[in-house]
C-alpha cells in the first residue's frame, strides 16, 4: 500500500526551531515529487513547496520562500519541513502529499497531517 | 500568485446535481490542463477526486466529473449523497519557471 506517514503533533514556543517529517512507503520514494501544504485553523489549503527526493531539487511558493526549508533523506524515504524560528502565525496543520507521475499529474496520496501549535 | 476563486458554499438535496466553479487566470487554469479537485471531510486529510481536469482516480465514484472552459474549471457531483458533504478544493499548476501550484479557497458543500 502506498502511504505517507507524518510525525506527531508538536507544541512549541515562539522563536523555537522545528522539523517535521513525512515517511513514504509502498512506492519508489526517489521517483516522485513530495509537496507540503499548510492549512491554518478553519482555513483553506495553501501550497508551500515541493521536493524531488531523487536529487533534492526543491521549489518554494513565493509566499513561503525564506520562511521554511524543505529537505529529504532518500536513504530513509523521508521528507522534512523545518522552521528555524517559529511564529504564532505558523500554527496550522501541515500535510505532505505525493505528486503522481506522468498520467496522474496531481497530489494523489496525502499524509495524515501534522498539527503544529506555536504558543507562549 | 493569488488563490483560485471558488464559491464559499453550495448546497443541494440528495439525488440532485451541483457544480462548483474554480476561476483562475491565463497563467494557471487557462494555460495548463492540470486542474485537480480534492475532497476534505472535517478532521481528515484531503483526497484526490479529479486530476488533469476531468480524470478520476481508481476508486472514485463516477458521480464526480470535471471540466474546464477558458480560465474556469468546474467540478460536478451528480446524484448527491449525504457522504458527499465536505469541503472541496481545486488546485492548478501555475508555472514551469518556479514549478508552483495554487489552490482555490475551498467550497463547503452541504447536502440538505
Interface residues (C-beta under 8 A of the other chain):
Chain A: X35 X37 X44 X45 X46 X47 X50 X59 X60 X61 X62 X95 X97 X100 X104 X105 X106 X107 X108 X110 X111 X112 X113
Chain B: X1 X3 X34 X36 X38 X40 X45 X46 X47 X48 X51 X52 X55 X57 X87 X89 X91 X93 X98 X99 X100 X101 X102 X103 X104 X105 X106
